[in-house]
Amino acid sequence: MKKILVPTDFSEHAEYALKVAAQIARENNSEIILLHMLELPHQAGDAIGSGHQIPEIMLYKNKALENLEELMDSDFLDGLNVSEAVQFEKAFDGIMKIIKKNEVDLVVMGSHGTSGFEEMFIGSNTEKVVRFSDVPVLVIKNQVDDFKASNFVFASDFSNEIKKPFKLLLDFAKVFNSKLNLVMVNTPNSFKPTHMAEKTMSEFMSEFNYTNYSMDIYNDTNVEKGILNFANKVNADLIGMCTHGRTGFAHFFNGSISEDLVNHAVRPVITFKI
């Protein structure tokens, strides 16, 4: 885990994410890339080319750089390798470009919790980052003084298409010496007998060299409630899921489960793209 990207809008919740990224970076000798996307009004964007309103645009940029410098002086970043960037671009586009350009290994984002993502991630921007990022995305909702993933819930249907991202999940789990709580959620609309569910999970795990895990089948009215209730039951530190790119979350999930779960879970959530 060499490079961690933390997009920031200088909000309280973005700082929560940065503090968690700092803890992960300290444990793994990682570099943090602190990114602020400066989304200007359309007219101002046009003005960059036309030569008008340049002083106003530079004022925005200088203020952003000033805020970044102040953030980088935070005590919790002492001794870490932190670089900063300000870009004039829409949040989603800029984040995706930075991920590829800098070969980022992990994205850590802040979220406002049940009321939705914080400003720069509101609406489709967050959904796109979580859904389309080729690298894991860790979403932080609250202040986490001691981030850990020793009790890690992974919810899935444990189909073959999950195997590739699951390898990335295992790499993350090994860094934190995690106990994996593997869970398959049964709902009235999608139900598997216990013996079939256990067989599916056992065959899935037989291909991986990881021994610190348990397998559970949890019954609930829908998948989202099942994951949240199971995570509460085992007092999870972290919830992990796989995303399915353009078609949304893997068919194990349906409808708006991606946004709903990430928004409603109080615990940190990490996603891995299929």
N, C-alpha and C positions, 0 to 999 in steps of 0.2 A: 504494500500500500504506500507507494512513493509520493503520489500527489493527490491532495484533497481540495476540491473546489467548493468555496462557500460564497454563493451570491448573497449580497446584502442590500437592503434598502434603508439601513441604519435604524431599523425598528428594534424594539425590545426583543421580539421573537427571533429576528435575524441574529441578534447577539447571543441568544440561547444556543442557536445552531453553531455559531463560531466557537463558543466555549466548549461544546462537545467535540467539535473538530480539533480544537487545541488539545484536548485530553487524548484523543486518538492519535494525533500527530506526535505527541510526547512519548507515547508508548511504542510507536513504530518508527520514530525518526523520519517522519513524513514532512513534505513541504505543503504549506497551505497557500492556495491562490485565492485572494480576497477580491471579489468582483462586484463592481457596481455598474449596472446598466442604466445609462442616462437616456431615458425615453423622452424626447422633446416633442412638442406639438408639431403637426405636419408642416405648418408654415415655417416653423423654425428650422426643421430639417431641410426644407427647400432653400432656406436662407443661407445654409452652409455653402451651397453652390453659387448663390447669387451675390454673396458678399454683404448682404444686409443683416443687421441684428447680430453680427459676429461678437461684439462686446458682451451682449446679453448671454450668448451661448457660452463664451469663455467664462463668464461669471458662474454659470451653472457648473461647468467642469471644475473650476478652481475650488468651488465650495465642496463639491464631491471629493476632490483630492484632499482637501482640508479635513473633512470628516473621516476619510480613510486613514490619514496620518494619525488623527486622534485615536481612532480605534486600534491602530497598530501599536500605540503606546500603552495599551492595556496591560496590566500586570499578568493576566493569564496567558499572554502571548510571549512573555519573557523567555529568551533562549531558543525560541522556535524560528524556523526558516519560513518567513512569510513574505510573499510578494503581493503587489496590489495592481489593479487594473480598473480603468474607467473607460467604458465604450459607449458611443452614441449608436444605440441599436435597440430594437425590441428585445425584451428580456429573454424570451424563449430562443430566438435566433442566435442571440449573442452567447447564451449559455451553451448551446449545442456546439457552436464554433470553438469556443474555448476548450470544451471537453476534448474535441478532436485535435486541435492545434497543440495542446499541452499534454496530451496522453494522460488525462486525468483518470485516477483509479476509483474515486469515490466522490459523490456530490452530497453535501450536507446542507439542508434547507430548513428554514424556520417556518412554522405555521401557527396560525392564530387559534387552532383547535376547532371546536365544534361550530364556531361561527364562520369558518372558512379560512382560507390562506391569507397571510398578510399581504399588504398592498401590491408589491411588485409581482406577486404570484397569483393574484386573484383570478378566478375564472379559468379560462382555457390555458393560460400560461403554465399553471401548476400541473394540470392534467397532462399537458404535452410533455413537460420535463419528466414526470414520473413515467409516462407511457413510452416515450421515445428514446430516453437515454440508454445508450448501450452499456453504461457502467452503473453500478448500484447507486441508488438514491436513498439517503437516510433523512427522514423527516422528523424534526424535533418540535414538540409542542410547548414544553415548559422548561424552566430552569432545571438542569440536571447537574448537581454538584459532583457526583461521582458516576460517570457513565460506565455502564458495564453491560455485557450481553451474556452473562454466565447462565441465565435462564431464558432461553431463546425459543419462542414458538414459531414453527413453520407450518402454515396451513396450505394444503394442496389437494389435488386429486391424484397425485403421484403417477401421472401418465408419462409415457416415454418422452414427450416434448419438454418435460420439466428437467430432464437429466442434465442438459448443458448448463442452464443457469444455476442448477443445484450445486454444481461443482464450484461456482463462484461463491455461493452461500457457504459451502463447507470451508473454503479458504478464509472467509470472514470469521466463521465460527471458530476455526483453529487459532486465529489471532487472539481471541478472547477466551479460549478454553471453554467454549460454551457447552452446556448440556442442551441438546436439541429436543424439544417437545414436538414431535411430529403429530399433526392432527388432521383427520379427514372429517369434515362436517356433513352429517346426514340431515337432510331436510325432507319435508313431506313430498316435495316435487322431485327430489333427487335422492333416492334412498338405496343403500347397499346393505345387505345383511352383514353382521359383524364378521363372520368367517371369510366372506369375500373381500371386505375392506382390509382385514388383517393380512390376507394373502397378497393383495395388491401392494400394500406398504412393505411387507417383508421382501417380496421379489424386487421391489424398487431399491431398497437399501442394500440388498445383497451385492450390488455392483460397486458399492462405495466402501472405502476403508475408513470408517468412522464408527466408533463403538459407544460413545457417550450420548445415547439417545433413548427416548421412549416413544411408544406408538399409542395413540388414542383415537377413538371414534367418539365424536360428540354430536348429540342430537339437539337440534334447535329449529325454530320456525323459519329461519333463513340463514344464509351463509355468514353475512356480516355479524348478526347477533351471536351466531355460534362461535366465531373467532374471538370476538370481544369477551364473551362470557367465559370461554375456555381460558383466555389469557388472564382474566381476573382470577379464575379458579386456581391456576398454577402460580399466580403472582409473577407474571413474566416481566423481564427487563426490556424485551424487544420482540416485535412481531415481524416476521418475514413473509413475503409473498413473491410470486413470479408474475410479471406482466407480459402481455402478448402483443406488444407493438401496435400496429394499425388496427387490429381487431379488438383492442381492449384487453382486459385481463383474460387469462386462460379460461377455457369454457367451464372450468370449475366455478368461476364467478360469472355473474350475469348482470345486465342492467347497469346501474350506476355504482356497483359495489366498489370499484376502484376509488372513486372520489369519496364515497360515503365512508368507507373504512378508514382511509387516510385522514379524513376530516374528523371523524368521530372518536377515533382511538386516542385515549389520553397518553398512552405509552408511545415511545418512539417506534416508527415503522420503517423498515427497509425493503426496497423492491429491487428485483433482478429481472432483466428483460429476457424473454424467451428468444 
